[in-house]
Amino acid sequence: MRTLPSKRMSLLTEREAQLVLSSAPRNLAELSPRELRGRILRARRLMEKYQDQAQRQRREALRKEEPSRSRRAEGNRNTLRKAEYFALTLERFEKRLALLERKAQVRTRAASRPSGTRKTTRAATGGRKPARRTRAAGRTAKAPVSQKASRKKRGGALKQERFASLKRQSHASARGRRTQARRDSRR
């Protein structure tokens, strides 16, 4: 049985309810990628907050942890619901952002491709990929690499310098490890 929006919204504060409502399909269309990123951060922070709170309440109810208030927590059903609402909200925001980023990528590729010239299909070239050429006629795009240079080990740091996404990825995974360590220390 689905819960009515009014009942669902009664659990949330006004700002939280606005965030959840802004993830509705008709409202998502109006948001820019920058606004989506901000809302993704807010939704993720709230989701994690309520997941942590539900876990703490569960431990209190099982008498494994001292109550943080004068009254011991008896259940965490509503807190789990709130965490679930924000997880769904976060999922909607992330899907919309991914869609917008894909559209932007397609647009930039189309704009960077010279108009009038189309790629030859594999069928036209006998099933093989056509060789890439540089401006100088007859030369391939890749220069031959010597045997010693190809065997030389390259460090991972070079890869991180070249690709900004790896910097962000390592930052995010380190943050995830820190939050997991905090959760483990509470147990």
N, C-alpha and C positions, 0 to 999 in steps of 0.2 A: 504494500500500500504506500503510495506516495504521500508525503506530508504536504500540507498546504503552505504556500509561501509565507503567509502571515505567521503561522506557527514556527516555521523555520527562522524567519527574521526576528522573532521575539527573543531568540537566543543571542543574537548579534547586537553589538552596539551600532549606533547610527553610521559611523564611519566604516565599520566592517560591512554593514548591509549595503552601503553605497558601492564598496569595492566588489562585493559579490554580484550586485545588480549590473555593474558595468561590464561584467563578463558575459552578459546575455548577448546572443548573436546580433541583434539589431544595434546594440551599443558598441560592440566590438568593431564594427565597420567604421565607426567615426574616430577610432584611436590611431594615432601615429605610432611608428615603431618606438620612438623615444618614450612616449607615454606608456606603451605596453611594457617596455623594460622596467620602468618604475613600478608599475602595478605588479609585475612578476616578482620583483624584490619584496614588495609589501606582502603579497599573498604567501610567498615562501616563508617569510619571517613569521607571519601569523600562524601558518600551518605548523611550523616547527614548535612555536610557542605552545600551541594547544596540544600537540603530541607529547611534549615534555610534561605539560601540566597533567595530562591524563595518566601518564606513566607514574608521576608522583602520587596522584590521587589513588591509583590502584595499589601502590605500595603501602600507602597509609591505611587503606581499607583492609589490606591483608595483615596489617600490624607489623610490617617489616621496616617501617620508617616512622619516626616521631611526627606527629601532626604539626604542620606549620602554623595552624590557627588553633584557637581554643577548642574547636570542635573537630573531631576526626572526620576525614572524607568518607562518605558512605558509598559513593558510586561515581563513575566518571562517564556515564552514557552521554550526557549533553556536551561534555568537553570533547569526547570522541566525535560526536556529530559535527561540532564546529571545525575540528581538524579535517574531517572529511569534506565539508563544504569548501574549505580553503584549498584542499588538494584538487577538487574538481575545478575550482576557479582558476587555480594555477595552470592546470592542464589546458583549459580553454585559452588562456592568455598565450601560453607557449605555442599552441597549435597555430593561432592567428599570427604570431610573430614569425614563426617558421614559414608560413604561407607568404607573408609580406616580403621576407628576405629572399625567398625563391623567386618571386616576381621581380624584385629589384635586380637579382643576378641575371635573370633572363633579359631584362631590359638593357643592362650594361653590356652583356655579350652581344646583343643585337646591335647596339650602338657602336661597339668597337669593331664589329665585322664590316669590312668594306662592302657597300651595297653593289649589287650587280653581279658579283662573283659568288658562285655557289660551290660548296665542296663537292668533289666527285664522289659518287657512291662506290661502295666496294664491288658492286656488280659490274660497274663500268670499267674497273681496273682488274677484273679477273679474280675477284675475291680477296685481293691483297690491299693493304692499306697503302695509299700513295706516299711516296717519300717526301718529306718536308724539305723545302728548298729555301735558301737564303736569297738575298738580292742578286748576288753574283751567280750567274747562270752556271749550272753544272756542279756546284758544290752542295753537299748536304748540310743541314743546320748544325749537326754535332761534329765537333772536331775529334779526331782519333785520340784516345787516351792511352798513354803508355802503360805497360804492365806494372811497373813499380808504383806509379801514381794511383792506380786502381787498387792495389793491395794495401796502400797506406790507410791506417785506421783513422777515422774521423771521429772526433768527440761529439757527445750529445749536445754540448753547449753550443756548438756551431749551429745545430739544427734549431735550437731554441732562439738563437739570435735571428735566424732567417724567418721563422714562422711565429707571428705574434700570438696565434691561437694556442700554441704550446705553452707560452708564458701564462696565458689566462687559465689554461687547463691545469697547470701545476699549482697555480694559486688557489683555484677552486678545490682541487683534491686535498690540498694541505688544510684548507678551511674545514672540509668535511672530516678530515682526520681529527682535527682539534675538537670539533663538536662531538664526535664519537667518543673521544677520550673523556670529555666532560660527562657525557651520559654514563660511561662505564664507571667513572669515579663515584657517581651517585648511588650505584648499586651496592 
